Amino acid sequence: MSEQVTLSPRAVRSTQQERRHRKQRLAAAFRIFGRLGFDEGVAGHITARDPERADHFWVNPFGMSFKQIRAQDLILVDHTGAVVEGSLPVNRAAFAIHSQVHSARPDVIAAAHAHSVYGKTFAALHRRLRPLTQDACIFFEDHGLYADYGGVAYDLEEGKRIAEAVGDTKAAVLANHGLLTVGETVDEAVFWFVTMERSCQAELLAMASGDPRPIPDEVARDVRSKIGSAPSGWRSAQPLFDWILAEQPDCLDDAPAV
């Protein structure tokens, strides 16, 4: 089993150490998604920008289960969609969406997208989340809406439109499709996705139960300022990563077994 890189959102590491760190966190992120049931056949992808080649990103290979991915299985994709490290192909939709998000947002290190049940159910409503709960306030005035579903995102133009919907926010609801979140770290992007999925579930349940009353705008903004920052997202993700690494430490493996 591979040793885990020392954790910190802003630790000083060599390029090689940072690459290894991002790949290990990315592999753990897929295990979290798999464990929480966010996988759907070959759909869904999480990416991490390479620390040296900013127009390249690491991503899951096409057709591999989230539940089995290890750091050594990840592939590196360049700005043209070519796989430059790894032997398996890239998901065409992963390249179309994530290449455009990473291109539009130099501050984004990681982006996460999956066809989770409550996310895609909420996305059928063609609207943004309301601040109905404290956790939902994380996204108040800080997520976009892509309302024009154009089919499977194999086209770069579709990816550009999705990136435009994200804008300078931390997430977007992709109508009739699902959710997409971004972050300055893999950890942050993963936590935003997990809590956004649960916020979609909470809003759907509240709507089914009656007429939910949202939190006042000024209160929602204050809550977001306290728990919706990048450092807060990273901190909130640590219990998820600690749990999955204790349960499935093999995800850290970053070299073929000898």
N, C-alpha and C positions, 0 to 999 in steps of 0.2 A: 504494500500500500504506500502511496506517495505521501510525503510530509506536507502538511498544510502551511501555506505562506502566512506570516504574521499579519493579523488583521488590524486595520485602521483605515478610515475613509481617506485620510490624507497622509499616510505614511510615506516616508522618503524611501524609494526602492530603485534599484537599477531597472533598466528597460526590461531585461530578462526576468527579473523578479516580478515586475508589474504585469508582464504578459502572463506569467504562470499564475499569479494571483487572480487576474481577471478570468482566465480559463477555468480555474478551480471553482470560483464563485459562480460562473456560468453553468458549469456542470451540476453544481449543487442546486442552482435555480431550477434546472429542468427536473431534478428529482422532486423538488418541492411542488412544482406544477403537476407532475405525475401523481404524487401522493395525494394532492388535493382534488384530483379528477379533472384537471383543466385540459387534458389531452383529448383529441378527437381525430382518430385516424392519423393521417399525415399532416393535419393542419396545425398551425401554431409554431411560433418561433421566438426566441430571445437572442439578442445580439449584444456583443461587446466590442467596442472599437479597439483596434490594435494600438498599443501605446507608441509604437514607432512609425507605423504607416497609417496615418490618420484617415486615409480613404479606403482602408481595408477593415473588415470586421469578422469576428469569430461567430459562428452560428452552428446550430444543430444540423447534422447531415439529413438529407431527405429520406424519410421512411424509417428512421430509428426511433424507437419508443422513448419518450421522456423518462420513463422508469428505469432505463438501462444506460443512459448516457454517462460517460466518464470524460474527464478532461482530455484524454488522449483521442477521443472520438470526434471532437469538435473540428470543424473545417474553417479555413481562412479564405475569405472571398475578397477579390479586389473590386475596383470601381466599375469594371466592365461585366462583372458577374462570373468571372473565371475563378475556379477553385485553385488557389496557389499553394495550399498546404492541406493534405488530407486526400483520401482516395475515393470518397463517396461524393455524389452530386449534391448541389444546393437546391433547396425548394425555390422554384421560380417566383412564387409570391413573396417569399422571405426577402429575396433580392430586390424585387420591385418596390416593396414597402420600406424596408429598412435602409436600403441605399439612399433613398430620398430623404428619409427622416434624418439620418446621420449627416447627409450633405447640407440640409437646411439648418441643422442645429449643431454647430461645432462644440457647444457646451455639453451635448449629450454623449455619455459614454455607453449607455445601455438602453435598449428598447425592448419591450415585451408585448407580445400579442398572442392571444389564444381564443379559441371558440368555447369559452366557459359557459355553462348553462345559463346562469343568471345574467351574465353580461350580454349574451346574444339575445336573450329574451327581452331585457330592458332596451337593447338597441332597436328592437322592432317598433318601439314607441316613437322613434325619431325625435328625441329630445335629450337635454342634459339632465344630470342628477340635480335634485333639489336638496337644500341643507336641512334634511329631516332629522338627522342624528349628528352627534358630535363628530363621528368618523367621516360622515359625508361632507362636513365642513372643510375637510382637507382639500376638496375639489371645488369649493365655492369660488366662482369667477376664475377658476384655474383649470378648466378643461374645455376642449373643443367638441364640435359635433360635425361629423361628415355625413350629411343627409342624403347624398346622391349615390347610393350603392350602384356600382357599375359592373358587377360580376366578379368572378375570381380575379384577384389583383396580379395578373401576369404582365400587365402593361405598365411601363415606367410612368406614363402620364397619370394612371390611377394612383401610383405611389406618390407622385407629386401632389395630387389633390388631397391625399390622406395627410401628407406632411404639412400642407397648408392648413388643414383643419386642426392639427395639433398646435400649429403656430408656436408661440413662446410659452405654452402652458406645459403641465406635467402629464397630460393624458388627453384622450379623445374617445367619444362614443362613435363607433362606426356603424351607421344604420344598417340593420338587417345582417350584421356581420359579427360584431363583438367589440372588445375593448382593446386599447393600445395605451401603454404608459411608457414614460421615459424617465431617465435619471442620470445624475452625475456619477453614480456607481451602479453596478449590477444589483446590489442589495436594495438600493432605493427604488429602482424601477420595479423590482419584484414585489416589494411591500406595497407600492402604490397599486399594482395590479391586484394583489390579494385583497386589499381593503376596498378597492373600487368594486370588485366582484361582490363582496359582502354588502357594500352599500347599495348596489343594484338589487340584491336579494332583499334587503331591509325595506327599500322603497316599494318593491313589488308586493311584499307582505303587508305593508302599511296601507297601500292602495286597496288591496283585497279585503282589508279589515274595516275600512271606513274612509274618512276624509282627513288625511294627515295634515298637520299644521307645521309649516316650516319654521326654522329658527330665524329670527329677525336678521336682516342683512348685516347690520353693524356687529352683531354678536358673532355671526358666521365668519365675518372677516377677521375678527379678533381671534377666534378659535383657529382659523387657518394659519394665522401668523405664529401661533404657538406650536402647532403640531403638523403643519404642512410644509415645513422647510426641508431642504435636502438633508441636512444633518439629522432632523427628526425622522425622516424616512429611513435613513441608514440605521439609526438606533432601533427603530421599531422592527426592522428586519432581522435583527440579531437572534431573537428567540427562534425564528423559523430556521435560520441557518444552523444554529446550535443543535436543534432537534434533528434535522435531516442528516447532519454530519455524524451525530451519535448513532443514528439508526442505519445509515447507508454510507459509511466512510469510503467505500470503494469508488465513489464518484470522483474522488480526488486523484485517482490513478492517472498519471500523465505520461507514462511510458509503457510500451508493450511489455507484457510479462516475459521473463527470460526462462 
